[in-house]
Amino acid sequence: MEGNRRNKPRALLVFGAPASGKTTFAEKFAKKFGLAYYNFADLMNDHGFSYEQILVILEEILKTGQTIVIEGSLDAEANRTEIRNIVRKAGYEPALIWVQTDISTIRQRLKTRYRSVSRAKEAYDKAVAEMEAPADNEKPIILSGKHTFETQTKHVIAGLADL
């Protein structure tokens, strides 16, 4: 049984506050290991896909059997649960990666991104209002968005081995 679980493809589900470092980590991790990377938030925002359409796209992606890295549409516990159930049903082993960064760093990064204190505050407040911390049963791999990519990668690999 254990051997079968370890042979399953993985779906790495990356989430965190805006400007926490999740996109940087997810993109670099996918590139380093030759994994497919999908940013569902970008698909929704840039191309107008609905959440329901994203789930249909996910089901098609999962038919490839490739280990994947997904970011976006994971802020709410209900969405994370739904996505984990879909990937499990497709024969994948999901792993939740929660990128955390201190509030002052996030605010500074958002000020730089938006070039406006008020727009940065608005973006942060909106995202935090919509985000739910993982429940105990979600067992996330927790990363610091301020650590080096190499340190984050080692932590994720060790966390995946423990799942």
N, C-alpha and C positions, 0 to 999 in steps of 0.2 A: 504494500500500500504506500509506504513512504517513498519507494522508488518511483512509483507512478506519479506522485505529486511533484516530485522534483523534475520530472521530464515534461511537465506542462509548460507551455509558453507563459510568460508573465505579462501582466498589464500593470505598469507602474503609474499610479495615479498621484500626480503632484499638485499640491495646493498650498496656499498661504495668502497672506495679505498682499495688497498691491505693493510693489517695490521691495518685497522681502527677498528677492533673488531667485524665485521659483523658475522663471523663464530662462534665466541664464543657466541655472543648474540643469534643467530639463533638456535644453537644447545641447549643451556640452556633453551631458551624460549619453544622450542618444547618439550623438556624433562619435564619441569615443568608442562606443560598443557596436556601432553600425545598426542601431535600432531605428525603427520608424517613430517619428515624433509628430504628435497632433495637438494643436492648440485649439480646443473647442471654443474658447472665448473669442479668438480671432475669427473663426468660421462664422460664429454668430454675429459679431460686430461688423466685420468687414464684408461679409457676403449675405447677411440677412437670414441665415438659417435659424429656425426655431429650435428650442430644446428637443422637441419631439423628432425633428429632422436629424439632429445630432445623434440621437439614439439609433436611428435607422442607419446613418453613416457608420456608427460604431459597430453595429451588427455586421455590416459589409466588411469593415476592416478586420474584424475578428475571424472572418473566413480564411484569412491568409495564414493563420497559425503562427505568425511572427510575434516575438516579444515586442511590445510597444510601450511608448512613454506618452501619457496623456496629461494635458494641463487644461484647466478651464472647466466650468460647469460643475465644480466639485466643492463649492463653498458651503452648501447646505448638506446636513447629514442625510436627509432623504435622497438627494441626488447621488451622493456617494454610495449609499446603500443600493439604489437602483442600478447604478453603473457596475458596482461590484457583482450584483446578481446576474446581470447580463454577461459579464466576462466569465463568471463561473459557469454559467449555462453553456457557453461556447467552449468550455474546456480549458480556460485560462486560470492562472493563479494570480489574484489581484494583490497588490501591495500598495498601501497608502503612505505617501511621503509628504510630511508636513514641514514646510520651510518657515521657520520663525526668525524674526529679526526684531530688535528693540524698536520701540515707537519713535524715538528720536532719529534713528537712522532712516526709518521708513519715511518720516516726514521730510527729512533733508533730501532724500532721493526723489520724492514726489515734487518738492519745490523745484528741483533741478529739471525734472521731466516737464512740468507744466509751466515753469517760469512765472509762477504766481502763487503766493501764499494762500490766497482764498480758494483758488482752483485745487491746490494740493489738499487743503483741509476738506473741501467738498468731496473729492475723490476718496480720501481716506475714510471719512465719516460714512459715506455710502457703502463702501466695501465692508467696513467693520460691522455695520448694521445688518448686512446680509450674510456674514460669515458665522459659521458655527464650529466651535472647537470639536475635535473628534471625541466621540464617546469612548468610554473605556474598552468596549468590545471591538472598536475599530483597530486597535493596536498599531498606531502609525509609527513609522520610522521618522524620528524628529531630527531635522537638520537646522543648524544655525546658518542664516543667510549671510553671515559675516565671515564664516570660515572659508578657507581656500577650497577650490574645487576638488583638489586631491584629497583633502580631509573629508569633505562631504562624500566623495565617491567611496572611500574606504568604509565610512559609516554605513552607507546604503548597502554595500556588498555584505558587510557583517550582518546587517539587519535582515537582508534577504536570506542569508544562510540560517537564521534563527526562525524563519517562518515555517 
